[in-house]
Amino acid sequence: MRKLVSLVAALAVLLSGVPSVEAQTVETEQTNAVVIRAKGDSGEERMQLRLNRRTVASFELTTEYVDYTFTPTKDLTVRGLLVAFVNDRETTETVIRNMNVDHIIVNGVTYETEDPAVRSKGTFVNGKCAKGFRETSRLPCNGWFKYPVPKGTVLRAAPALVSDADQPGISVRARGITGTERIILKVNNKTVARWNLTDTFANYEFVPNRTKALSRVRVVLVSGGEVDGKARSAIVDHVVVNGVTIESESPTVRSKGAKTSDSGCEIGYKQRQRLSCKGWFDYPIPTGSVIGG
C-alpha cells in the first residue's frame, strides 16, 4: 500500500530569536513511531524519551551509535517531545558520562539534533549547564533536547495482539533465586494465576476460558525475605501474549522492584529482568488486544 507523506515545514527566526516550525501532517504505516540514534561516552549513560511531559521509555546507552525505538500501545497526539539525559556523573578520573544524540526520526521524518530549531538544557555556557538553542548533539550535564515536532503529529500504535488459536493466552518464563519465590499474574488489574517458582527457568501458562479484552499484563513478586542467607528474587525473562514475546528488559517495560545502583527498587523503566524487591513488571499491551479462545 502506498504511503502518503505530506510535509509542510518552515523555519523562521522571530524577533525574539526563537526558531519556529509550522504545522506538519504525516500519514504513514510505520509503527516504530520514534527512533533515536544515540550513544554515550562511557557506556553507562541512561536516556529517557518523554512525550507530553511523561516518560514513556528509558534506554541504557553503549559507546557506539545505536537506533533506539519506541512504539506506543495506543495512538498518541504529540504536544511535546524531549530526549533526556538523566544520570550524569564522573565514573573515573578520566571517563565522564555524556549523552550524544545524532538525530531522531518521528513517523519517518528526521530531526537533526544540531538543527538551530532544537532547544536544549545541559550544555556548558560560562561554566554552567544552561538552556538555549546550542546547535550541538552532545549533553555533558543532565538535561534534554526538545525537538520541534509539530503539535498535532500523531504517533500510531503497534498492531493489537489478537487471540492466536495455537497460543491463545499468556506464558511467563521465570525462575527464582532460592526456589521458594511466589509470583502472581494480573490481567486488567485482576489476579488470574499464582505460581511457586523453582530455581530453574520454567514456562508458567495462563489461558482464559473465554475471550476477553486485554489492557494490562502485570507479573508480581509477592514473597520477600531470605532463605539460608539468600534474598528471595524473581527473574522473569519474558512473557508471551498470544504468541508475541515481550522481553522484561525492553525499555518500554515499567517496573517496581527491579534494582539499579542509581535508584534502588523504585518505579521506573529499568531494563532489568530481575525483581530484587517485592514488586512487579508491567508489560505494554497495544490497544484493542484480546486473549482467549
Stockholm file with secondary structure:
# STOCKHOLM 1.0

chainA/1-293         MRKLVSLVAALAVLLSGVPSVEAQTVETEQTNAVVIRAKGDSGEERMQLRLNRRTVASFELTTEYVDYTFTPTKDLTVRGLLVAFVNDRETTETVIRNMNVDHIIVNGVTYETEDPAVRSKGTFVNGKCAKGFRETSRLPCNGWFKYPVPKGTVLRAAPALVSDADQPGISVRARGITGTERIILKVNNKTVARWNLTDTFANYEFVPNRTKALSRVRVVLVSGGEVDGKARSAIVDHVVVNGVTIESESPTVRSKGAKTSDSGCEIGYKQRQRLSCKGWFDYPIPTGSVIGG
#=GR chainA/1-293 SS CCCCEECCCCEEECTTCCEEECCCEECCCCCCCEEEEEEESSSCCEEEEEETTEEEEEEECCSSCEEEEECCSSCEECSCEEEEECCCCBSSSSCBCCEEEEEEEETTEEEETTSTTCEEEEEEETTEEEEECCCCSEESSSEEEECCCCTTCEECCCCCCCCCSSSCSEEEEEEESSSCCEEEEEETTEEEEEEECCSSCEEEEECCSSCEECCCEEEEECCCSEETTEECCEEEEEEEETTEEEETTSTTCEEESCCBTTTBTCSBCCCCSEECSSEEEEECCCTTCEECC
#=GC SS_cons         CCCCEECCCCEEECTTCCEEECCCEECCCCCCCEEEEEEESSSCCEEEEEETTEEEEEEECCSSCEEEEECCSSCEECSCEEEEECCCCBSSSSCBCCEEEEEEEETTEEEETTSTTCEEEEEEETTEEEEECCCCSEESSSEEEECCCCTTCEECCCCCCCCCSSSCSEEEEEEESSSCCEEEEEETTEEEEEEECCSSCEEEEECCSSCEECCCEEEEECCCSEETTEECCEEEEEEEETTEEEETTSTTCEEESCCBTTTBTCSBCCCCSEECSSEEEEECCCTTCEECC
//
